[in-house]
Amino acid sequence: MRKPPSPTGSGIGGEGLFSTVAHHPQSAGIPLAMTKLPPILLTAAVGLLLLCHATWGWVPILDSANLAFHEAGHPIFGILSGRSMVYGGTLMQLLIPAACAWECYRREQTYGFLACLVWVGENLLNIARYMADARAHRLPLVGGLDPEDFHDWTEILSRWGLLNHDTALAFLVRVGAVGLMIWVLARAWRIAGETD
């Protein structure tokens, strides 16, 4: 059984996990080109995800899985209360990649952790797209449901009195998503640079 990372100096902003994994003894014999491969792949993945979002507004295959997590969240959170059901889709869509990120963090799999954070960011882009549609109702809903009655973000933002700010809030979520992805890439390249 592996020993969990030391609580001192660890954390997302700290050096504990990232410096421990980056300077792991097993990485000593890896050729330089291989130490650059994970950040190259992460950079390519982020570029592809952003291109898909800019071109189509979604990412084929990945967003089908994200949609399944979203839809599963409604009845799961609906068990808690009827009012929480509408939040369950978005929460589950974020909790699944966040749980994967936590597991990679716990296992000291640095690049897996960073890849899962990219997945969180990609889900935030999806959430922003859905949020921006709260008044327009242009996106099709699963099962052909009427957006006037079943659009999550119409309901959520109406409850909060923020429906008229749907596009502004969506813009902020997009900025946060891209910011998270940029932070991930900066971290990945920094770690790769430390192993040189």
C-alpha atoms as a printed R data frame, in Angstrom:
    type eleno elety resid chain resno       x      y       z
1   ATOM     1    CA   MET     A     1   0.000  0.000   0.000
2   ATOM     2    CA   ARG     A     2   1.323  3.399  -0.975
3   ATOM     3    CA   LYS     A     3   1.877  6.081   1.582
4   ATOM     4    CA   PRO     A     4  -0.358  9.146   0.994
5   ATOM     5    CA   PRO     A     5   1.385 12.424   0.165
6   ATOM     6    CA   SER     A     6   2.711 14.419   3.068
7   ATOM     7    CA   PRO     A     7   0.259 17.080   4.250
8   ATOM     8    CA   THR     A     8   3.068 19.597   4.707
9   ATOM     9    CA   GLY     A     9   3.732 21.589   1.579
10  ATOM    10    CA   SER     A    10   1.175 19.675  -0.458
11  ATOM    11    CA   GLY     A    11  -1.811 21.100  -2.225
12  ATOM    12    CA   ILE     A    12  -2.786 22.547  -5.535
13  ATOM    13    CA   GLY     A    13  -0.839 25.748  -5.049
14  ATOM    14    CA   GLY     A    14   2.045 24.181  -3.115
15  ATOM    15    CA   GLU     A    15   5.060 22.207  -4.203
16  ATOM    16    CA   GLY     A    16   4.481 18.950  -2.278
17  ATOM    17    CA   LEU     A    17   2.711 16.669  -4.735
18  ATOM    18    CA   PHE     A    18   4.069 18.217  -7.888
19  ATOM    19    CA   SER     A    19   7.717 18.331  -6.887
20  ATOM    20    CA   THR     A    20   7.580 14.830  -5.354
21  ATOM    21    CA   VAL     A    21   6.128 13.261  -8.480
22  ATOM    22    CA   ALA     A    22   8.198 15.283 -10.932
23  ATOM    23    CA   HIS     A    23  11.441 14.257  -9.215
24  ATOM    24    CA   HIS     A    24  10.412 10.666  -8.550
25  ATOM    25    CA   PRO     A    25  13.402  8.290  -8.833
26  ATOM    26    CA   GLN     A    26  11.718  6.404 -11.686
27  ATOM    27    CA   SER     A    27  11.822  9.549 -13.846
28  ATOM    28    CA   ALA     A    28  15.638  9.682 -13.661
29  ATOM    29    CA   GLY     A    29  16.149  7.182 -16.503
30  ATOM    30    CA   ILE     A    30  13.456  8.600 -18.815
31  ATOM    31    CA   PRO     A    31  14.763 10.273 -21.981
32  ATOM    32    CA   LEU     A    32  14.247 14.040 -22.206
33  ATOM    33    CA   ALA     A    33  11.780 13.693 -25.094
34  ATOM    34    CA   MET     A    34   9.532 11.496 -22.929
35  ATOM    35    CA   THR     A    35   9.447 14.036 -20.082
36  ATOM    36    CA   LYS     A    36   8.030 16.577 -22.554
37  ATOM    37    CA   LEU     A    37   5.382 14.188 -23.898
38  ATOM    38    CA   PRO     A    38   2.718 14.689 -21.168
39  ATOM    39    CA   PRO     A    39   2.635 18.503 -21.455
40  ATOM    40    CA   ILE     A    40   2.678 18.239 -25.254
41  ATOM    41    CA   LEU     A    41  -0.313 15.874 -25.129
42  ATOM    42    CA   LEU     A    42  -2.144 18.076 -22.615
43  ATOM    43    CA   THR     A    43  -1.515 21.144 -24.782
44  ATOM    44    CA   ALA     A    44  -2.800 19.326 -27.867
45  ATOM    45    CA   ALA     A    45  -5.863 18.108 -25.947
46  ATOM    46    CA   VAL     A    46  -6.700 21.592 -24.677
47  ATOM    47    CA   GLY     A    47  -6.240 23.012 -28.173
48  ATOM    48    CA   LEU     A    48  -8.528 20.356 -29.648
49  ATOM    49    CA   LEU     A    49 -11.171 20.857 -26.948
50  ATOM    50    CA   LEU     A    50 -11.172 24.627 -27.450
51  ATOM    51    CA   LEU     A    51 -11.304 24.195 -31.248
52  ATOM    52    CA   CYS     A    52 -14.301 21.848 -30.933
53  ATOM    53    CA   HIS     A    53 -16.079 24.319 -28.644
54  ATOM    54    CA   ALA     A    54 -15.340 27.235 -30.975
55  ATOM    55    CA   THR     A    55 -16.448 25.275 -34.059
56  ATOM    56    CA   TRP     A    56 -19.424 23.201 -32.870
57  ATOM    57    CA   GLY     A    57 -20.046 24.299 -29.284
58  ATOM    58    CA   TRP     A    58 -19.366 20.779 -27.996
59  ATOM    59    CA   VAL     A    59 -16.859 17.909 -28.152
60  ATOM    60    CA   PRO     A    60 -18.033 14.691 -29.844
61  ATOM    61    CA   ILE     A    61 -17.968 11.546 -27.679
62  ATOM    62    CA   LEU     A    62 -16.676 13.337 -24.551
63  ATOM    63    CA   ASP     A    63 -19.756 15.513 -24.270
64  ATOM    64    CA   SER     A    64 -22.021 12.521 -24.794
65  ATOM    65    CA   ALA     A    65 -20.477 11.030 -21.641
66  ATOM    66    CA   ASN     A    66 -20.731 14.382 -19.856
67  ATOM    67    CA   LEU     A    67 -24.410 14.578 -20.823
68  ATOM    68    CA   ALA     A    68 -25.006 11.121 -19.334
69  ATOM    69    CA   PHE     A    69 -23.403 12.260 -16.058
70  ATOM    70    CA   HIS     A    70 -25.502 15.444 -16.184
71  ATOM    71    CA   GLU     A    71 -28.769 13.577 -16.685
72  ATOM    72    CA   ALA     A    72 -27.909 11.017 -13.982
73  ATOM    73    CA   GLY     A    73 -27.384 13.872 -11.535
74  ATOM    74    CA   HIS     A    74 -31.015 14.989 -11.676
75  ATOM    75    CA   PRO     A    75 -32.587 11.900 -10.061
76  ATOM    76    CA   ILE     A    76 -29.602 11.336  -7.760
77  ATOM    77    CA   PHE     A    77 -29.809 14.842  -6.290
78  ATOM    78    CA   GLY     A    78 -33.601 14.666  -6.533
79  ATOM    79    CA   ILE     A    79 -33.455 12.040  -3.788
80  ATOM    80    CA   LEU     A    80 -32.283 14.789  -1.426
81  ATOM    81    CA   SER     A    81 -35.175 17.101  -2.299
82  ATOM    82    CA   GLY     A    82 -37.297 18.105  -5.255
83  ATOM    83    CA   ARG     A    83 -35.724 21.572  -5.262
84  ATOM    84    CA   SER     A    84 -32.189 20.199  -5.561
85  ATOM    85    CA   MET     A    85 -33.035 18.058  -8.600
86  ATOM    86    CA   VAL     A    86 -32.531 20.951 -11.031
87  ATOM    87    CA   TYR     A    87 -29.006 21.563  -9.646
88  ATOM    88    CA   GLY     A    88 -28.084 17.876  -9.794
89  ATOM    89    CA   GLY     A    89 -27.252 17.815 -13.493
90  ATOM    90    CA   THR     A    90 -24.647 20.542 -13.325
91  ATOM    91    CA   LEU     A    91 -23.294 19.324  -9.990
92  ATOM    92    CA   MET     A    92 -22.844 15.744 -11.222
93  ATOM    93    CA   GLN     A    93 -21.254 17.020 -14.421
94  ATOM    94    CA   LEU     A    94 -18.593 18.678 -12.261
95  ATOM    95    CA   LEU     A    95 -18.375 16.081  -9.484
96  ATOM    96    CA   ILE     A    96 -17.421 13.162 -11.755
97  ATOM    97    CA   PRO     A    97 -14.271 14.786 -13.222
98  ATOM    98    CA   ALA     A    98 -13.479 16.377  -9.837
99  ATOM    99    CA   ALA     A    99 -13.658 12.935  -8.182
100 ATOM   100    CA   CYS     A   100 -11.347 11.545 -10.869
101 ATOM   101    CA   ALA     A   101  -8.975 14.468 -10.283
102 ATOM   102    CA   TRP     A   102  -9.023 13.800  -6.528
103 ATOM   103    CA   GLU     A   103  -8.240 10.109  -7.067
104 ATOM   104    CA   CYS     A   104  -5.295 10.955  -9.325
105 ATOM   105    CA   TYR     A   105  -4.090 13.504  -6.767
106 ATOM   106    CA   ARG     A   106  -4.402 10.941  -3.989
107 ATOM   107    CA   ARG     A   107  -2.390  8.427  -6.015
108 ATOM   108    CA   GLU     A   108   0.219 11.086  -6.891
109 ATOM   109    CA   GLN     A   109  -0.515 10.768 -10.625
110 ATOM   110    CA   THR     A   110   0.314 14.347 -11.481
111 ATOM   111    CA   TYR     A   111  -0.509 14.345 -15.178
112 ATOM   112    CA   GLY     A   112  -3.701 12.370 -14.582
113 ATOM   113    CA   PHE     A   113  -4.687 14.990 -12.026
114 ATOM   114    CA   LEU     A   114  -3.979 17.776 -14.501
115 ATOM   115    CA   ALA     A   115  -5.853 15.990 -17.310
116 ATOM   116    CA   CYS     A   116  -8.893 15.643 -15.038
117 ATOM   117    CA   LEU     A   117  -8.748 19.360 -14.284
118 ATOM   118    CA   VAL     A   118  -8.847 19.973 -18.048
119 ATOM   119    CA   TRP     A   119 -11.955 17.771 -18.079
120 ATOM   120    CA   VAL     A   120 -13.475 19.965 -15.338
121 ATOM   121    CA   GLY     A   121 -12.675 23.023 -17.483
122 ATOM   122    CA   GLU     A   122 -14.279 21.442 -20.538
123 ATOM   123    CA   ASN     A   123 -17.416 20.734 -18.514
124 ATOM   124    CA   LEU     A   124 -17.446 24.356 -17.397
125 ATOM   125    CA   LEU     A   125 -17.484 25.361 -21.075
126 ATOM   126    CA   ASN     A   126 -20.540 23.110 -21.562
127 ATOM   127    CA   ILE     A   127 -22.224 24.572 -18.512
128 ATOM   128    CA   ALA     A   128 -21.560 28.091 -19.790
129 ATOM   129    CA   ARG     A   129 -23.150 27.228 -23.140
130 ATOM   130    CA   TYR     A   130 -26.246 25.852 -21.414
131 ATOM   131    CA   MET     A   131 -26.351 28.794 -19.007
132 ATOM   132    CA   ALA     A   132 -26.178 31.326 -21.861
133 ATOM   133    CA   ASP     A   133 -29.232 29.622 -23.384
134 ATOM   134    CA   ALA     A   134 -31.415 30.217 -20.316
135 ATOM   135    CA   ARG     A   135 -33.529 32.874 -22.065
136 ATOM   136    CA   ALA     A   136 -32.950 32.044 -25.742
137 ATOM   137    CA   HIS     A   137 -33.939 28.344 -25.513
138 ATOM   138    CA   ARG     A   138 -32.147 27.450 -28.756
139 ATOM   139    CA   LEU     A   139 -30.423 24.289 -27.508
140 ATOM   140    CA   PRO     A   140 -32.351 21.036 -27.873
141 ATOM   141    CA   LEU     A   141 -33.125 19.257 -24.617
142 ATOM   142    CA   VAL     A   142 -32.839 15.514 -24.026
143 ATOM   143    CA   GLY     A   143 -36.047 13.739 -25.019
144 ATOM   144    CA   GLY     A   144 -37.336 16.785 -26.896
145 ATOM   145    CA   LEU     A   145 -38.588 18.391 -23.674
146 ATOM   146    CA   ASP     A   146 -39.947 21.924 -23.853
147 ATOM   147    CA   PRO     A   147 -37.249 24.387 -22.717
148 ATOM   148    CA   GLU     A   148 -39.906 26.705 -21.306
149 ATOM   149    CA   ASP     A   149 -40.685 24.062 -18.685
150 ATOM   150    CA   PHE     A   150 -37.512 21.996 -18.353
151 ATOM   151    CA   HIS     A   151 -34.419 24.168 -18.972
152 ATOM   152    CA   ASP     A   152 -32.187 23.817 -15.878
153 ATOM   153    CA   TRP     A   153 -30.603 27.234 -16.106
154 ATOM   154    CA   THR     A   154 -33.886 29.018 -16.781
155 ATOM   155    CA   GLU     A   155 -35.143 27.545 -13.515
156 ATOM   156    CA   ILE     A   156 -31.926 28.134 -11.551
157 ATOM   157    CA   LEU     A   157 -31.365 31.717 -12.652
158 ATOM   158    CA   SER     A   158 -35.063 32.537 -12.215
159 ATOM   159    CA   ARG     A   159 -34.862 31.289  -8.620
160 ATOM   160    CA   TRP     A   160 -31.866 33.538  -8.020
161 ATOM   161    CA   GLY     A   161 -33.378 36.537  -9.825
162 ATOM   162    CA   LEU     A   162 -30.506 36.491 -12.337
163 ATOM   163    CA   LEU     A   163 -32.210 35.306 -15.514
164 ATOM   164    CA   ASN     A   164 -31.503 38.581 -17.342
165 ATOM   165    CA   HIS     A   165 -27.778 38.069 -16.647
166 ATOM   166    CA   ASP     A   166 -27.514 34.590 -18.182
167 ATOM   167    CA   THR     A   167 -25.050 35.546 -20.922
168 ATOM   168    CA   ALA     A   168 -22.868 37.644 -18.606
169 ATOM   169    CA   LEU     A   169 -22.675 34.819 -16.071
170 ATOM   170    CA   ALA     A   170 -21.925 32.343 -18.861
171 ATOM   171    CA   PHE     A   171 -19.081 34.583 -20.026
172 ATOM   172    CA   LEU     A   172 -17.581 34.546 -16.521
173 ATOM   173    CA   VAL     A   173 -17.838 30.748 -16.389
174 ATOM   174    CA   ARG     A   174 -16.094 30.537 -19.799
175 ATOM   175    CA   VAL     A   175 -13.307 32.800 -18.560
176 ATOM   176    CA   GLY     A   176 -12.923 30.589 -15.488
177 ATOM   177    CA   ALA     A   177 -12.825 27.446 -17.652
178 ATOM   178    CA   VAL     A   178 -10.154 28.812 -19.979
179 ATOM   179    CA   GLY     A   179  -8.233 30.179 -16.999
180 ATOM   180    CA   LEU     A   180  -8.237 26.726 -15.384
181 ATOM   181    CA   MET     A   181  -6.958 25.164 -18.610
182 ATOM   182    CA   ILE     A   182  -4.195 27.764 -18.921
183 ATOM   183    CA   TRP     A   183  -3.169 27.140 -15.294
184 ATOM   184    CA   VAL     A   184  -3.060 23.385 -15.974
185 ATOM   185    CA   LEU     A   185  -0.839 23.850 -19.023
186 ATOM   186    CA   ALA     A   186   1.476 26.226 -17.194
187 ATOM   187    CA   ARG     A   187   1.777 23.720 -14.361
188 ATOM   188    CA   ALA     A   188   2.407 20.797 -16.727
189 ATOM   189    CA   TRP     A   189   5.182 22.640 -18.570
190 ATOM   190    CA   ARG     A   190   6.711 23.812 -15.289
191 ATOM   191    CA   ILE     A   191   6.815 20.227 -13.997
192 ATOM   192    CA   ALA     A   192   8.370 19.024 -17.274
193 ATOM   193    CA   GLY     A   193  10.982 21.766 -16.974
194 ATOM   194    CA   GLU     A   194  11.850 20.681 -13.438
195 ATOM   195    CA   THR     A   195  12.641 17.129 -14.626
196 ATOM   196    CA   ASP     A   196  15.248 18.336 -17.158
